[in-house]
Amino acid sequence: MIMTPTARERKSEKLSADEYKALTRWVKDQPTQIDAAEIIGISREVLGRVLIVKSGSPVTIGKIRQVLRQDGSTEAKA
């Protein structure tokens, strides 16, 4: 049986150092982590995990990047 290489589907995406700093500043500016999570559209648990491991699912990281861009906390990445 011949194994053919396939494109690996990423299950996790890492935040850049600048994005992580912007996220932590943005979360601190919110009244609570629950409020921050609701604004992003994720659960508090998921936000907490992203803050610990600096990565998450591509969907979660996309939501975080969108909020940071709207807030002006980071420059939009091309």
C-alpha positions as CSV (number, residue, x, y, z in Angstrom):
1,M,0.0,0.0,0.0
2,I,1.4,3.4,-1.0
3,M,0.9,6.3,1.3
4,T,0.4,9.6,-0.4
5,P,1.1,12.8,1.4
6,T,-1.9,14.9,2.2
7,A,-2.3,18.4,3.4
8,R,-2.6,18.4,7.1
9,E,-5.6,20.2,8.5
10,R,-4.5,22.4,11.4
11,K,-6.4,21.9,14.6
12,S,-4.7,24.8,16.5
13,E,-3.5,28.2,15.5
14,K,-1.0,30.2,17.5
15,L,-1.3,33.9,18.3
16,S,1.8,36.1,17.5
17,A,3.5,37.8,20.4
18,D,2.0,41.1,19.4
19,E,-1.5,39.6,19.1
20,Y,-1.2,38.0,22.5
21,K,-0.1,41.2,24.1
22,A,-2.9,43.1,22.5
23,L,-5.4,40.4,23.6
24,T,-4.3,40.5,27.2
25,R,-4.5,44.3,27.3
26,W,-7.9,44.2,25.6
27,V,-9.2,41.6,28.1
28,K,-7.9,43.7,31.1
29,D,-9.8,46.8,29.6
30,Q,-13.1,44.8,29.8
31,P,-15.2,44.8,33.0
32,T,-14.8,41.0,33.4
33,Q,-13.4,38.0,31.4
34,I,-17.0,36.9,30.9
35,D,-17.8,40.2,29.2
36,A,-14.7,39.9,27.1
37,A,-15.6,36.3,26.0
38,E,-19.2,37.4,25.2
39,I,-17.9,40.2,23.0
40,I,-15.6,37.9,21.1
41,G,-18.3,35.2,20.8
42,I,-16.6,32.4,22.8
43,S,-17.0,30.9,26.2
44,R,-15.0,32.1,29.2
45,E,-13.3,28.7,29.5
46,V,-12.1,29.0,25.9
47,L,-10.8,32.5,26.4
48,G,-9.0,31.4,29.6
49,R,-7.3,28.6,27.7
50,V,-6.2,30.9,24.9
51,L,-4.7,33.2,27.5
52,I,-2.8,30.3,29.0
53,V,-1.6,28.5,25.9
54,K,-1.5,31.4,23.4
55,S,-3.3,29.3,20.8
56,G,-6.7,27.9,19.9
57,S,-8.9,26.6,17.1
58,P,-8.6,28.5,13.9
59,V,-12.3,29.7,14.3
60,T,-11.6,31.0,17.8
61,I,-8.4,32.8,16.8
62,G,-10.2,34.3,13.8
63,K,-12.8,35.7,16.2
64,I,-10.2,37.1,18.5
65,R,-8.3,38.7,15.6
66,Q,-11.5,40.3,14.3
67,V,-12.3,41.9,17.6
68,L,-8.7,43.1,18.0
69,R,-8.8,44.7,14.5
70,Q,-12.1,46.4,15.3
71,D,-10.7,47.7,18.5
72,G,-7.5,49.0,16.8
73,S,-5.3,47.0,19.2
74,T,-3.4,45.4,16.3
75,E,-2.7,46.2,12.7
76,A,-4.7,44.2,10.2
77,K,-2.6,41.3,8.9
78,A,-2.6,40.8,5.1
